[in-house]
């Protein structure tokens, strides 16, 4: 069974987001071993570009220390993917022998260049910005949907 990690910055504070993530996590147990790794968010004392880059670098190092296997970043500059594309991406990783995938959600200022360079795949869920907590719900649902598509389930319509 493939291991799927969601490596992300910050914690989910709202109970309704936690409940949704827990529901999709439970549904995913028949397809994969899901682990959500929440890392500390760095705070800015100012808003200079240099400080923002320092925050991204610090968070990036923490992300890379925890991300394992095939690394998949969520990035506005990534490839736009449909749900069947995500299913195909996960299936190709499994077929190629990958035993572990790590989906990466950066912090408020995005991902460091180092994280972007280390990722095997960069994907985008659209050109809109989602709150990080909501993005985790969307991602867990899309991972579940991908496995359901691959198993020829009725879930994906």
C-alpha positions as CSV (number, residue, x, y, z in Angstrom):
1,X,0.0,0.0,0.0
2,X,1.4,3.4,-1.0
3,X,2.2,6.0,1.6
4,X,0.8,9.5,0.9
5,X,2.0,12.4,2.9
6,X,0.6,15.9,3.0
7,X,3.5,18.1,4.2
8,X,2.2,21.6,5.1
9,X,2.9,24.7,7.0
10,X,0.6,25.7,9.9
11,X,-2.2,23.9,11.7
12,X,-5.9,23.6,10.8
13,X,-7.8,25.6,13.4
14,X,-11.4,25.4,12.3
15,X,-13.2,22.2,13.4
16,X,-15.3,22.0,10.3
17,X,-12.1,21.8,8.2
18,X,-10.6,19.2,10.6
19,X,-13.8,17.2,10.3
20,X,-13.7,17.2,6.5
21,X,-10.1,16.3,6.4
22,X,-10.7,13.5,8.9
23,X,-13.6,12.1,6.8
24,X,-11.5,12.0,3.6
25,X,-8.5,10.6,5.6
26,X,-10.8,7.8,6.8
27,X,-12.0,7.0,3.3
28,X,-8.5,6.9,2.0
29,X,-7.5,4.0,4.4
30,X,-8.6,1.5,1.9
31,X,-6.2,2.9,-0.8
32,X,-3.2,4.3,1.1
33,X,-1.5,5.2,4.3
34,X,-2.1,8.9,4.7
35,X,0.0,11.1,7.0
36,X,-0.5,14.8,7.5
37,X,2.7,16.5,8.7
38,X,2.0,20.0,10.0
39,X,5.1,22.2,10.3
40,X,5.5,25.4,12.2
41,X,4.7,28.7,10.5
42,X,7.4,31.3,10.6
43,X,6.4,34.8,11.6
44,X,7.6,38.0,10.0
45,X,8.8,41.0,12.0
46,X,8.7,43.2,8.9
47,X,7.5,42.8,5.3
48,X,10.8,43.3,3.3
49,X,11.5,41.0,0.4
50,X,14.6,39.8,2.2
51,X,12.6,38.8,5.2
52,X,10.0,37.0,3.1
53,X,12.7,35.0,1.4
54,X,14.2,34.1,4.8
55,X,10.8,32.8,6.0
56,X,10.3,30.8,2.8
57,X,13.9,29.4,3.1
58,X,13.3,28.4,6.8
59,X,9.9,26.8,6.1
60,X,11.4,25.2,2.9
61,X,14.2,23.5,5.0
62,X,11.6,22.1,7.4
63,X,9.5,20.9,4.5
64,X,12.4,19.1,2.8
65,X,13.4,17.5,6.1
66,X,10.0,15.8,6.3
67,X,8.9,15.2,2.7
68,X,9.8,11.8,1.4
69,X,9.4,9.8,-1.8
70,X,8.1,11.5,-5.0
71,X,7.6,15.2,-4.1
72,X,4.6,17.0,-5.5
73,X,4.2,20.7,-4.9
74,X,1.1,22.7,-5.0
75,X,2.1,25.9,-6.7
76,X,0.4,28.6,-8.8
77,X,3.1,28.1,-11.4
78,X,2.5,24.4,-11.5
79,X,0.7,22.3,-14.2
80,X,-3.0,22.7,-14.2
81,X,-4.5,19.2,-13.6
82,X,-7.9,17.7,-13.8
83,X,-9.0,15.1,-11.4
84,X,-8.3,12.3,-13.9
85,X,-4.8,13.9,-14.4
86,X,-4.2,13.6,-10.7
87,X,-5.4,10.0,-10.7
88,X,-3.0,9.2,-13.6
89,X,-0.1,11.0,-11.9
90,X,-0.6,8.9,-8.7
91,X,-1.0,5.7,-10.8
92,X,2.2,6.4,-12.8
93,X,4.1,6.9,-9.5
94,X,2.8,3.6,-8.2
95,X,3.6,1.8,-11.4
96,X,7.1,3.2,-11.5
97,X,7.7,1.7,-8.0
98,X,7.2,4.7,-5.8
99,X,6.2,3.6,-2.4
100,X,5.7,7.1,-1.0
101,X,4.4,10.4,-2.3
102,X,4.5,13.8,-0.5
103,X,2.2,16.6,-1.5
104,X,3.6,19.9,-0.3
105,X,1.6,23.0,0.6
106,X,3.8,26.0,1.4
107,X,3.2,28.8,3.9
108,X,1.5,32.2,3.3
109,X,4.4,33.4,1.2
110,X,4.7,30.3,-1.0
111,X,7.5,27.8,-1.5
112,X,11.2,28.4,-1.5
113,X,13.1,28.0,-4.8
114,X,14.9,25.1,-3.1
115,X,11.6,23.2,-2.5
116,X,10.4,24.0,-6.0
117,X,13.6,22.6,-7.5
118,X,13.5,19.4,-5.4
119,X,9.9,18.6,-6.4
120,X,9.4,15.9,-9.0
121,X,5.9,17.3,-10.0
122,X,4.4,20.8,-9.6
123,X,0.7,21.0,-9.8
124,X,-1.9,23.8,-9.7
125,X,-5.5,23.7,-8.6
126,X,-6.3,26.9,-10.5
127,X,-5.3,30.5,-10.5
128,X,-7.3,31.5,-7.5
129,X,-5.9,31.6,-3.9
130,X,-7.4,29.4,-1.3
131,X,-7.0,29.6,2.5
132,X,-4.3,27.1,3.5
133,X,-6.8,25.3,5.7
134,X,-9.3,24.9,2.9
135,X,-6.6,23.8,0.5
136,X,-6.0,20.8,2.7
137,X,-9.6,19.8,2.5
138,X,-9.5,20.2,-1.3
139,X,-6.3,18.3,-1.6
140,X,-7.5,15.3,0.6
141,X,-10.7,15.2,-1.4
142,X,-8.8,15.2,-4.7
143,X,-6.4,12.5,-3.5
144,X,-9.5,10.4,-2.5
145,X,-11.2,11.2,-5.9
146,X,-8.0,10.1,-7.7
147,X,-8.0,6.7,-6.0
148,X,-11.7,6.3,-6.7
149,X,-11.1,7.2,-10.4
150,X,-8.3,4.6,-10.6
151,X,-10.6,2.0,-9.0
152,X,-13.4,2.7,-11.6
153,X,-15.7,3.9,-8.8
154,X,-19.0,5.8,-9.3
155,X,-17.7,8.6,-7.0
156,X,-16.2,10.6,-9.9
157,X,-19.0,11.8,-12.2
